[in-house]
Amino acid sequence: MRAISRMALATIIVVVVIVAAVASFAYLLNSSSKVVTLNFVYFSGNLCTFLQYAAQQFDNQHPGVKINVIGEPFSEYIDKQLTVLQAHSSQYDLVGFTSTSAQSVSPYLLPLNNSFNFSDLLQAQEFFGGVIYNSTTGEQENIGVALTTAVYLMIYNKSIFDNQTLASEFQQQYHVNFSPLTWQNWTDVIYADQFLTSHHITKYGFLIDDHESHGIIDAYPAVYYWYYSRDANLTGGNPNGIAGYNIMFTGYVPKGFNYPLPSFNSSAGVEALETYAKLVSYEPSPLQLQVDYDNIITLYEEGVSPGAFVFSTQIAHFPSNVSSVTGVAPLPGGYMETGTDFLGISKFSHHKALALEFLQFLLSKQMQEVLYYKFHDFPVLRSVYTDILSNSSLTQSQRQELQTIYQYAQVAYANPPNIPPTYSYLIPTFNGQVYNYLTGQNTNATQVLQSAAESWVKYLG
C-alpha cells in the first residue's frame, strides 16, 4: 500500500513537472511572439512624422504590435530599401517610395489589386507611381497606395491680382481676365509676366523650375500637357498616357513595338518648349541663377515675382503673413501634375496581412482627417474632402485652397515618365538638351527635342 502510494506520488510529481514545463514553454513562446514588429523606411520630413504618429495610434489599438518607422535622408532611403529587397530579405515589411522610383521597387512589391479598395482614392494620385503597366500581361497593376494628395500647381499673390485698377488695365490691354483662376492657356501667364514686369510691379514674372539636374523634367510636362492632351495623334484617345510612360510617350503602343514611343518630338512638343522658354525669360537667367525646388519659394516670399509653379507640399507650411495673401490655382487650362508618395508591401514580409491592415488604417477617414488638421497635408480620399469642406470653421482662404486642389487633383496627369531608366538615363538626356535651349546654346527647338527622343528610343530599344 505504501509502495503504491509512493509510485502514485512519483507519477503525480512527474506529471506536474511536465505540465509546468509545457506551461513554461508555452509562456515563453507566447512572450517571444507577443510583440510583432513591422519595419519600414521613409524619408525624413512632415509625412514621415505623420507616419510615426499613425504608427503609434495603430500600436495603441493593436496590443502586441509595433510599427517601426525609420526616418532617413531623402537621398538615401530608396537605395537602402533596394539593397534589402534585392537580397530578398524580410527586414522591411512595408516599402516607401516616390512616384519616380516606383518601378525600381515594383518587382519586390505585392500586387494590391484584389486586396485593397481603391474606389475612394483620387485616381490621378494613385496612377502616377501606385500603378504600373505590366508589359508581359498588358495589364495595369496596383503596387502601392498613395498616402496624400501632392500636386504641381500655380500660386499667386492675391494683393496683386485683387487690385481692380491693375485688373481693368490688364483686361483692356490683353482682353484676358486678370484672375489666375480663370486662365485657359499658358499664353495668359506670359501676358501677365509682360504686364507686371513692364509696369515694374514685380522684378520677375511667374517663377518656374529650370534646374538642369531635375527641375526641367517636372516643369516641362506641366506645360506640355496642354498641347499633348489636345493632339489625338499623340494620345490615341488616351490623354493620360500609359502608366509608367505617361505623357512624354504616346498614349498607345505603336504596331511593331513593345512600348510607346516618345511624344515630345512633335509640333506639340516644340510649342511647349517655346512656351517654356518664354516663361523662363521673365525670371532670373538660368546661367546666373537656376530656379529650383529649394529657392523658388524663397524668391516668391521675397516679393520679386507675382507667383510661381510649385508642389502643394511646398506651401503647406507658409508663415501666416505669406499664406494670407497667397492664392492657389490649377495650371492654365484646368489640370495639375502629380507628385505624391506611396507605401507598398514587401513580397518578403512575414506579416503581409498586418501590413495590409496598417495601410488600410492610414487610408481610413480618421487618419486622413488627422493628416489635414494636424499635419497640414492634403488627404487622398474623396469622402474626406467632402467632410472637411463641410466644416464651417474653415476660413474662406482654406476652403478655396482645399476646393481647388480637390477639383484639379482629379485631373493631375501632366506627369513625366517613371519607368526604371528614368532617373539614370531619361532625365539627364532630356534635361541636358532642354537646358541648352533655355540658355541659348542651341536655338533649334525641333533639333533639341528630336535628339533627346532619339536617345530615349536608342536606350529603350
N, C-alpha and C positions, 0 to 999 in steps of 0.2 A: 504494500500500500504506500509505503514511504518512497520506494523506488519509482513507482508510477507518478507520484506527486512531483518527485524531482525531475522526471522526464517531461512531465507536463509543463513544469515551471521553466525548464530549459527551452522547450518549444515556444512557450509564450514569449520568453526573452528574445529568442531569435526572430520571431515574427515581429515583435515590437521594434527591434533593431532594423529589420528590413524595411518595415513601414516608415520608420523615421528616416532611413537613408533615402528611400524613394521620395518622401515628402521634402527632404532637404534638397535633393537633386532637382525636383520639380520647382522648388522655390528659387534655386539658383538659376535654373533655366528661364523661369519667368522674369527673374530680376535682370538677367543678361539681355533679354529681349524686350524688356519693359519700355525702354526708350528707343524708338525708331527714328533715326536721323536722316533727313533728306538734305543734301548739299547742292548748292549751285553758285556760280559766279555771275556777278553783274557789274557793270561799270559804275564807279562811284558817282554820286550826284543825287538829285532830287528823287528820281524814280527808284534808285537803289534804296534810299531812305524809306520810301513808301513801301517797298517790298519787305524791308526788315520790319517795319511796323505791322504790315499784314501778316507776316510770318508769326509774330508774337501773338496776334489775335487768334490765328489758326491754332497755335500751340495751346492757348488757353482753353479752346473749345475741344481739343483732342488730347486728353491726358495720355502720356506715353509717346508723344510725337514731338520732334524738334526739327523745325525748318531752319537750316543754317544758310543765310545769305551772305556771301563773301564779296565785299566790295573791292574792285581792282581798278587801276587806271584804265581809261578808255582804250589807250594804245596797246594794252597788254591782254585784256580779258578774253578776246576771241582766240588768240594764239594759245593761251593757257588751256582753254577748253578743248581746242582742236588736238593738242598734244595728248590729252587724256582720252578723248574719243577715238582717235586714230589707233590707240593701243587697246581699244575695246574694253576699257576699264569701267567699272561701275562706280567710280569715285563721285561722279556728278549724276544726280537723278534728273535734274532739270537743266536746260541749256538756254541761256540768254543770248540773244543775237539782234543785230540791226537789220534793216531792210537789205542793205547791200552785202551783208555777209551771209544771207540766208542759205544760198546754195553751196556755200563752203561747209556748213554744218548739216545740211539736209540729209546726206547719206546716213547719218548716225541718229536720226530722229524717228520717233514712232509716228506713223500717219494717224491723223486725228479725225479723218472724215466721218467715221462711223461711231466715234466715242465722245464727240463734243458737239453741243448745239451752237451753231454759228449764226442762227437766224436773227438774233438781236444785235449782232455786231455791225458796225458800219463797214460795208463790204469793201469799199475802196481802201480802207485802212488795212484790212486783212489781206487784200490782194497783193500789195507790194511787200513781199517778204514772208508772209504766212502761207502763201500759195506758191507751188512750183509746178512747172509743166514737165511731166514725165514723157520724154521723147520716145521711150520704148512702148508705152501703152497709149500715148496720145491723149492722156487724161491729166486733169489738174488734181494735185494732192495738197491737202492742208497739213503743213508740218509744224506750225506754230500758231500761237494765239496772240493777237495784238493786245497790248496792255492799256494803251492810251490812244487818244487822237492827237497826232502831231502832223501839222500841215505847213507848207510853204505858202505864205500869203503876203498881202500888202498892208503895211501900217502907214498912217499919215497923221500929221499934226493938225488937229481939229481947229486950233486957233487961227491957222492959215485958211483952211478950206471952209470954215464957217463965216469968214469975212465977206459980207454981202457986196461991198464995193469991189473987191477983187473978183468975186464970182460974176458980177454983172459985166465987168470989163472982159474977163476971160470968155464968157458966153458970147459977147459981141464980136470978139476977135476970131474965135475958133469955131463958134456955133456948136459947142460941146458943153454939157453940164459940168460945173466945177467940182462936184462931189465925186471922189474916187469910187464910191459905192455904185455909181451909175456907168462907169467907163466900160465900153463894149469891145475895145481893142487896144493894142499896145501903142498905137499912134496917139491915143488920148493922153497917155503917160508922157510921151515925147512933147506933145503940145504944152502940158503942164510944166515940164522941165524948161522949155524955151521961155515960157511966160514968166515963171518965177525967177529964173536967173537973169533974164534981160531987165526985169524990174528991180533987181537987186533985193528981192525978198529973202532969198537964200543964196548961199555961195554955190551950192551944187543942186542937181536935180535929185530924183528918187535914186537911192543907192541900190545897187545890185552886185552880187558877188562876182568878181572877175579873177579870183585867185587861181593860178595855174595848177597847183598841186591837186586841188579837189573842187573848189567852188564852181568852176565853169560847168562841170557835169551836173550840178544842181540847177544853176541859173539858166543854162541854155534850154533844157527841156521845158522849163516853166514858160519860156517864150514860145518855143517850137510847137507845143501842144495846140496853140491857137490855130496854127497853119496846118499841122498834121491832121487834126480831127476833122478838118473841112475838105480833105483830099481823099476821095474814095479810092483812088488808085494806090494810095499808100495803106489805108486802113483795111481795105477789102470788106468794109462794113463793120469793122471791129475797132472803133476809135480808142479803146482802152489798151490795145495791144495784147500780145500773148504773154502770160505770166512768166516773169523772169527776163524776157527780152524787152517787153514794154514798148514805149512809143519810139525809141530810137531804132527800132526794127519795124518791118512791115507787120500789119495785123493778121497776116496769113503766111503759111509756108508755101513758097512757090513750087511748082511741079519740078521734080528732079532734085529737090533739096530736102534735107532732114531738119532744117531750121529756117526761120525767117531771115530775110536779108536786111542790111542797113537801110533805113528810110530817109536819113537826113541828107544824103547826096542827091537832092531833088530840088525842084524850084521852091517847094515849101521850106526846105531846109535853108536854102540860100536867103529867102526873105526873112526867116527867123534870125539868121546870123547878122544880116544887115541891120535889122531892128535892134538886136542885142548890142551891136557896136554903137548905134546912136544913143542908146541908154547909157552906156559906159562913157560916152563922150561928155556927158553932163556931170561926171563925178571926177575925183582925182585920177590923174593919168596912171594906168597900171605900171608904167615904168618908174613912176615916183612913189606911188602908194597903192598896192593892190588892196581892194576892198575885200574883206573875207569874213568868215563866221565870227572871228574874235573881235574885230574892230568896227563892224558895221553898226552895232548897237551904240557903241561909244560915240561914233560920228553923229548918229541920229540924235542922241541925248544932248550933244553939244549945240544942236540947233542949226547946223550948217546945211541941212537938207530938209525938204518938206516931208519926207517919208522914206521907206525902204522896203525891200522884199526880203523877208526873214522867215524863220521857222517859229511856229507858235510857242515852242519850248523856250525861245529866246526872250519872249515878252512876259512870261509868267511871273517874273519877279521884278518888274519895273518898280522903282520908287514911286510913291503916290503922286508926286508932282509931275512925273512923266506919264504915268498911266492915266491920270485925269484928263490929259489933253491929247491922248493917242487914240485914234480910231482904227478899226480893223476892217479890211475889205478883202474880197476874193481877188484873184488875179484877173486882169482885164478880160472880159468875156464870160466871167462867171464859172471859174473852176479853181482847183488848187493842186498842189503837188504833195505827196505823202512823205513823211519822214519818221514813221513810228518804230517802236521796238517790240520785241517778241519774246515769248517763252515757249520752249518745246520740251518734250520728254525724251530722255536718252533711251535708245534701244537696249542699253546695257544695264539700266537701272533694275535693282531688285525690288523696287517699291513703285511700280508703274501705276497701280490703282490709286495709291495715296498721292502720288504726284499729280494725277489727273484731278483728284478731289481738290488739291490746292489750286490748280488752275481754275477750276470752277468757282472756288471761293474768291479768287482775285477778280473774276468777272461777274461776281454777284452784285446786285444793285447796291447792297450795303457798302461794299468796299469801293465801288466806283463812285459813290457819292462822297466817301471819305477822301478819295483821290482828288476830287474837285474842291471840296470845302476846306480840307486840312492841308493838302499839298499843292493846291493851286495849279493842278494839271487838268487836262480835259478828258472826260470819260470817252469810252468807245462804244457804249451801249445806247441804242436809240431811246429805249424806255427811260434811261436815266436822264438824258437831255430833256425829255418831256417833263419828268418830275422836277428837275431843278428849275426849268423855265417857269413852272407854276408857283415857285417860291416868291411870294410878294415882297420879301425883304431884299431881293436883288436890286442893285442900283440900275438906272437906265443904261449906263455905260456897260455894266456887267452883262445885262440882258442882251444888248446889241452885239457885244463880242461873242457871247455864247451862241446866240441865234445864227450869226454869220458863219461861225466855224462849223456848227452842226449842219447848216444848209449846204455849204460848199465842200465840206469834207466828204460828202457822199459822191462828189464828182472829182475826187483828187486822184486823177490818173495821169498827170503830166510827169511821168517818172522815168528816170534813166534805167538802164538795164541793171540786173543784179545776178546775172549768170556767173559761174565760177571765175572766169578770167577778167571780170570787170575791174577789180582793184589793180591786179598785177599788169594788165595789158590795155584793156579798152579805155580806161580813164586817161592814162598817160598819153596814149597815141592821139586821142581826140582832143584833150585839153591843150596839148602842146601845139597842135595845128591851129586851134581857135585862138589861143593866146597870141600866136604870131600875127593873126589877122587883127586882133584888137589893138595890138601895139604897132600896126603898120608895117610889119616886116614882110608880110605877104598880103597884098591888097586884092587878090583874086578869090572871092568867097567860094565860087564853084570849085576851083582847084583845091582849096583848103579842105573842103568837105569831101571831095572825091578821094583825096589822098588818105584821109582818115578812114573812109569807108573801105577802101581797098586793103588797108592794113587790117581792119577787122575781119574781112572776108578771108584774107590770106591766113590769119591766125585760126579762125573757126573751121576753115576748110581743111 
